[in-house]
Amino acid sequence: MDGNGRWAEQQGLPRAVGHEKGAEVVRAVTRAAKARSIKHLTLFAFSSLNWGRPTQEVNALMDLLCHFLESQEQSMIEEGICLRGIGERSFLPQRVKSLLERVEENTNQNNELFLNLAISYDGRRDLVKATQQLVALACQGLLLPADVQEELIMQKLATGNTPDVDLLIRTSGEQRLSGFLPIEACYAELVFIDKLWPDFTSQDLDRALDEFESRQRRFGLTGHQLELSMSPA
Ligand code: FPP
């Protein structure tokens, strides 16, 4: 969700205002995703590297996250949204951690849309953490080299049992992943959108979905093989 800061600066407003507008777009896009029967949505709200930003901006983002969690809790419960935070939780201020835990607990029976909020997240650090868990099991004699298979590694990532990413959208014209779901998105279709996140609309989501639909995902096969596998026997 890139471009909040630039959106605000372009209008001579404080960066925090861009993040506030960005949070409104989060609400709209989450509803739009659910209305389009998308089952899993992961939003990159705050990267591990973002801790290096000015304290004032970090605090504004943490306040905004709290406000988002508090103000959206009831509607998430009612709309069947299951919220889960992914990222290094120990770094979060206590107030964010407590709210996140509360909303996670109160929405954990929901299954209309699984919404992952990546906060203090970095994919490489997540992989390190997953590896440490596996090594700890190996040290206890509970894991052999042959047990370390793709599925086990995927389970140990913060995204747990979330399916692989199909479509990854980055806004603001930047064309990089910035540590977002590097393992989970390794076969994802990438769509880069020139608009800043606060200007992103449900029509942009539809355009990205159309683009996704128009692509042929070959997963290493040839186009001919795919056509054969899809033609009636
Ligand atoms: C990155 O680019 C974006 C962020 C660090 C914050 C994203 C946060 C939100 C969209 C709102 C809060 C989230 C929730 C879930 C309530 P940038 O905005 O700093 O943009 P820039 O590259 O233009 O400076």
Residues whose N, C-alpha, C, O or C-beta is under 5 A from the ligand:
A	BS01	FPP	M1 D2 G3 N4 G5 R6 W7 H19 G22 A23 V26 F44 A45 N50 L64 L65 F68
